[in-house]
Structure formats: C-alpha cells, structure tokens
Amino acid sequence: MPIYLLAVLIFVFLILVVSNIKIIPQSNAVIIERLGTYLSTWQTGLHVKVPFIDRVANRVSLKERVMDFPPQPVITKDNVTMKIDTVVYIQITDPKLYTYGVENPMLAIENLSATTLRNIIGELDLDATLTSRDVINTKMRAILDEATDPWGIKVNRVEVKNIMPPEAIREAMEKQMRAERERREKILIAEGQKQSEILVAEGQKQARILEAEAQKQAMILQAEAEKEAKARKAEGEAEAILKVQKATADGLKMIKEAQVDEAVIKLRSLETMEKAANGQATKIIVPADFQNLAGIVGAISELKK
C-alpha cells in the first residue's frame, strides 16, 4: 500500500474520531440514538460516539424558558369576550421524554395553555376575572404542570400579563372608576368638614368649660377674701371692745385705788354737764341728785379760800 494512501486513511480516521468527540456544555443535554433507537442521554462533559452508527437525535437546553404566548380570546361566565395575554415559565427536566413524548412540545404547551385559560375564565364573571389574577395563575400552573409532566417539562410559574376587555367595557369601567373617585372625594371632603366642625365645637366647649372653671375659682377666691376680711374686721372689733373694756376696767381700778368719794363723782358729772352746755344743746335735764351740788361746790370753794 502506498504511503500517501495510508496517510489519507489515517487522516480520514482522525477526522472521524475528532468529529465524533463531543463536549457537552453546562445546562445542556444530548440525546444519542444507535441505529434509530434511543441509546443514552449525554450530560455535561466529554463524550465519544461511534461513527455511522450513533447519531445525535436532539440537543436540549435545561435552562428555564419564558414563553410569551399571543393574547387568547376568552369568554367570561357573563358572556363578555376579552383577550388575555399569558406568560409561562417552563423547564425541561427529562430530555428523553421531551424528545419522544410529544411532537413540537412548545406548540403543544401553547395550545394547552389557551384551552386551559378558556376553561378557567369560563367559570368566572367579568369582575372576578379582573380581580382574580392570582387564582387564575395558580389554577393554570397546576393544570399545565400535571399535563406536561409526561413530556419531561415542568411548569414553574404562570403569569397573566394583560387582560384586555372590549372597548365599550373599558369605557364603562373608566366612567365607573371616575364616578367612584368623585364619590370618594366628596366623602373625604364631607368627613373633613365634619371633623373640622367637631373640633371647633370641642374647642368652644372646652373654652366654655375653662371659662366657667375660671369664674368658679374667682368666686371661690372672692368669697374666701371676703370671709377673711370679715374675720379680720370682727377680730379688730373684738380687740377694740376688749381694749375699751380693759380701759374701763383700768379706770375703775384707778378710781377705786384713789378712793374717790361720792362728792368727786358728782363734781365730775357737773363738769360734764358744763361741757355739754357749751354745745348746741338748748335744754339740759338735771337729775334730782344734782340739787345738793350747790352745797358741795360752796364747800369746795370755802376749802380753797
């Protein structure tokens, strides 16, 4: 055999060997068939297949995928037609089932998602559809995950992206929302005025209470002051009476100690009468005892001589 022919054979062999060496990257899998029959699933790493006997049937990405389906027309329980746009998050868990389970798995999931969505919305009315996104998401995820399990696909999450009611329904909803906002605004204004009037009334009430309390305290203080003044006045009068009584008692005591007789007393009475006569009085009533005063005065005059 010529050398160049041997070299060609070796070169072809090397090409065949190198071309049949496969490196599987991370998060990927390869389905290998031998003579048209499933052989194995290659995971991450280095692999070699037999030339002309083994072939790569499918390359599968194990990463999570986001499938944004076009809006689907649905009819609610109260016969309102609308369109709903959903997003489905899926992940391939079994490359073999994904390859051999169903023809065109993505199209199958899309159709399954549309029919499931129609069935769920058909049990809800318009208001429930607009306010029950979490319920719709949960039900769709459970149904799709169960249905796609034989296909080697796991549905991680389903999200309702958009709900698009008809134009007439949207206009009616906008009018209803506008009326609701106006109603809430009026209620808030009325509540604010009510609270303001209540606060003003409470303030006036507190002011009147404080004013009445102040008047009460003033009257109490005035009464206490008048009482104290009367007490002081009575105390002064009592003290004056005591002083007068004491002076009278002292005078009587002095008279008693001086041993003044009846003639001196009558003479003092006469002097008092003389002082009274010097005033505006025109009549003086002389007691009967004063008839003997002349003799007493004459006797006193004799004594002075």
Disulfide bonds with the S-S distance in Angstrom:
none
